[in-house]
């Protein structure tokens, strides 16, 4: 396993002891496959960082824990890696743990492992449950700051939230759908990935409140719980849409939009408008095909900059007044997909 890094550097990046890393690098016995993969991943992360890092500045090791479908997790990773080279005077060294689904116990175990081995900060996208809030409190006791991203855990001791104002997102979706559908009584399919993600909960609460207040003729039909994963989401939609119900619009808060469209097509449903969130590869393709009407976009790079700057401010590397604001809601249609987004996906192939 050729590499230019010191064992202690790899151990720090992997969150393992130097003796364990030495056993992996020298191919010794009695090493778990999970540990071997973690060392290999750490070397790949160090190689990426070596290409982009400045040669001076304070190094901040941050742990990035994300529960999200791979398409969105990849966007988060890319956004952070694009952002960190410009975050002077700090040099960020991210360690990633990203899974499509994580139990509460898995998240808590990961946070407690970080507390034991140390970190300069945690960027966290996880469910809003008491056990995770307690684990955040344990990190706070060790002076390890936690910034929640894209979905908040507001009653925890996190130092900040970075991401979309989800209430504004839900209200914006209601406004657009209400105007596009007009005054006729209609059904609107609504989907969330998981009821414990605070961000989606806020989107839905704001969306439903706007329907009650201004668009009472629109009836929401719920098909939530698919985790944003294709098979699960498609099945939820099939079960929620009864034989006699006509769906006039879709508000997808948690992803899986291609799966939603497949399920509706199988049911001979052709909604007049479809609103989703986030410009990942799948949604950009669906926009270009005009299969969905609009995406509520927020600039992930701006949000990651904001999250990292909160960590820098905690460590007295940046005044609090200099921390950037999170990004605002942008309505993206097939006619105004940002050129940098199209170029980015074209480069990745």
Residue pairs with C-beta under 8 A, 6 or more apart in sequence:
1 24
1 25
1 39
1 40
1 43
3 10
3 43
3 46
3 47
4 50
5 43
5 46
7 18
7 21
7 22
7 25
8 18
9 46
10 21
10 25
10 39
10 42
10 43
10 46
11 17
11 18
11 20
11 21
12 61
12 93
13 42
13 43
13 45
13 46
13 61
13 93
13 95
14 21
14 38
14 39
14 41
14 42
14 95
15 38
15 63
15 95
15 113
15 114
15 117
16 35
16 38
16 39
20 31
20 35
20 39
21 39
23 30
23 31
24 31
24 35
24 36
24 39
25 39
41 96
42 95
45 93
45 94
45 95
45 96
46 93
48 81
49 84
49 93
52 81
52 84
52 85
53 85
53 91
54 85
54 88
54 91
57 88
57 89
57 90
57 91
58 89
58 90
58 91
58 315
58 317
59 90
59 91
59 92
59 93
60 90
60 91
60 92
60 93
60 120
60 121
60 311
60 312
60 315
60 317
61 93
61 94
61 95
61 119
61 120
62 92
62 93
62 94
62 95
62 119
62 120
62 121
62 122
62 123
62 308
62 311
63 94
63 95
63 97
63 110
63 114
63 119
63 121
63 122
63 123
64 76
64 77
64 80
64 94
64 95
64 96
64 97
64 98
64 122
64 123
65 97
65 98
65 107
65 110
65 111
65 122
65 123
65 124
65 125
65 126
66 73
66 76
66 96
66 97
66 98
66 99
66 124
66 125
66 149
67 99
67 100
67 101
67 102
67 107
67 125
67 126
67 127
68 76
68 98
68 100
68 125
68 228
69 100
69 193
69 227
69 228
69 229
69 255
69 256
70 98
70 100
71 255
71 280
71 281
71 282
72 228
72 255
72 278
72 280
73 98
73 99
73 100
74 280
75 278
75 279
75 280
75 300
76 98
76 125
76 149
76 150
76 300
76 304
77 96
77 98
78 344
79 300
79 301
79 303
79 304
80 92
80 94
80 123
80 304
80 308
81 94
82 301
83 301
83 304
83 305
83 308
84 91
84 92
84 94
84 308
86 305
87 305
87 308
87 309
87 312
89 317
90 308
90 312
90 315
90 317
92 308
94 123
95 119
97 110
99 106
100 227
100 228
100 229
101 227
101 229
102 126
104 127
104 129
104 131
104 132
105 131
107 126
107 127
107 132
107 135
108 131
108 132
108 134
108 135
111 122
111 124
111 132
111 135
111 136
111 138
111 139
112 135
112 138
114 122
114 139
114 144
115 135
115 138
115 139
115 142
115 144
118 142
118 144
119 144
120 144
120 145
120 311
120 315
121 144
121 145
121 146
121 147
121 311
121 314
121 315
122 139
122 144
122 145
122 146
122 147
123 147
123 149
123 162
123 304
123 307
123 308
123 311
124 136
124 146
124 147
124 148
124 149
124 153
124 158
125 148
125 149
125 150
125 151
126 132
126 148
126 151
126 153
127 151
127 194
127 196
127 197
127 198
128 151
128 152
128 153
128 154
128 196
128 197
128 198
128 201
129 196
132 153
132 156
133 153
133 155
133 156
133 157
136 146
136 153
136 156
136 157
136 158
137 156
137 157
139 145
139 146
139 157
140 146
140 157
145 158
145 159
145 310
145 311
145 314
146 156
146 157
146 158
146 159
147 158
147 159
147 160
147 161
147 162
147 307
147 310
147 311
148 156
148 158
148 160
148 161
148 162
148 163
149 161
149 162
149 163
149 303
149 304
149 307
150 162
150 163
150 164
150 199
150 303
151 163
151 166
151 197
151 198
151 199
151 200
152 158
152 161
152 163
152 198
152 199
152 202
153 198
154 161
154 198
159 310
159 314
160 306
160 307
160 310
160 323
161 326
162 303
162 304
162 306
162 307
162 310
162 326
163 199
163 298
163 303
163 326
163 327
164 199
164 277
164 296
164 298
164 303
164 326
164 327
164 329
165 326
165 328
165 329
166 198
166 199
166 200
166 202
166 203
166 206
167 202
167 203
167 205
167 206
168 206
168 328
168 329
169 203
169 206
169 277
169 296
169 329
170 202
170 203
170 204
170 205
170 206
170 207
170 208
170 210
170 253
171 206
171 207
171 209
171 210
172 296
172 329
172 331
173 203
173 207
173 251
173 275
173 296
174 206
174 207
174 210
174 211
174 214
174 215
174 251
175 210
176 273
176 275
176 294
176 331
177 188
177 215
177 218
177 249
177 251
177 273
177 275
178 210
178 211
178 214
178 215
178 218
180 249
180 272
180 273
180 293
181 188
181 215
181 218
181 248
181 249
181 272
181 273
183 217
184 217
184 248
185 217
185 218
185 219
186 217
186 218
186 219
186 246
186 248
186 249
187 218
187 219
187 220
187 221
187 245
187 246
187 247
187 248
188 211
188 218
188 219
188 220
188 221
188 247
188 248
188 249
188 250
188 251
189 220
189 221
189 223
189 237
189 240
189 241
189 247
189 249
189 250
189 251
189 260
189 264
189 271
190 204
190 207
190 208
190 220
190 221
190 222
190 223
190 224
190 250
190 251
190 252
190 253
191 222
191 223
191 224
191 226
191 233
191 236
191 237
191 250
191 251
191 252
191 253
191 254
191 256
191 260
192 200
192 201
192 203
192 204
192 224
192 225
192 253
192 254
193 200
193 224
193 225
193 226
193 227
193 228
193 233
193 253
193 254
193 255
193 256
194 200
194 224
194 225
194 227
194 228
194 254
195 201
195 224
195 225
197 254
200 253
200 254
203 253
203 277
204 224
204 253
207 220
207 251
207 253
208 220
211 218
211 220
218 249
221 240
221 241
221 245
221 247
222 240
223 233
223 236
223 237
223 239
223 240
223 241
223 260
224 236
224 254
225 232
225 236
226 232
226 233
226 234
226 235
226 236
226 237
226 254
226 256
226 259
227 233
227 254
228 254
228 255
228 256
229 256
229 259
230 256
230 258
230 259
231 259
232 256
233 254
233 255
233 256
233 259
233 260
233 263
234 256
234 259
234 260
234 262
234 263
235 263
237 259
237 260
237 263
237 264
238 263
238 266
238 267
241 247
241 263
241 264
241 267
241 269
246 269
247 264
247 269
247 271
248 271
248 272
248 273
249 271
249 272
249 273
249 274
249 275
250 260
250 264
250 271
250 273
250 274
250 275
251 275
252 260
252 274
252 275
252 276
252 277
253 277
254 277
255 276
255 277
255 278
255 280
257 274
257 276
257 282
257 283
257 286
257 292
258 282
258 286
260 274
261 274
261 286
261 291
261 292
264 270
264 271
273 293
273 294
274 291
274 292
274 293
274 294
275 292
275 293
275 294
275 295
275 296
276 283
276 286
276 292
276 294
276 295
276 296
277 295
277 296
277 297
278 295
278 296
278 297
278 298
279 295
279 297
279 332
279 337
279 338
279 341
281 345
281 348
283 292
283 295
284 337
284 341
284 342
284 345
286 292
287 295
287 332
287 333
287 334
287 337
288 334
288 337
290 334
293 333
294 331
294 332
294 333
295 331
295 332
296 329
296 330
296 331
296 332
297 329
297 330
297 331
297 332
297 338
298 326
298 327
298 328
298 329
298 330
299 327
299 330
300 327
302 324
302 326
302 327
303 326
303 327
305 324
306 323
306 324
306 325
306 326
306 327
309 318
309 322
309 323
309 324
310 323
312 318
313 319
313 320
313 322
313 323
332 338
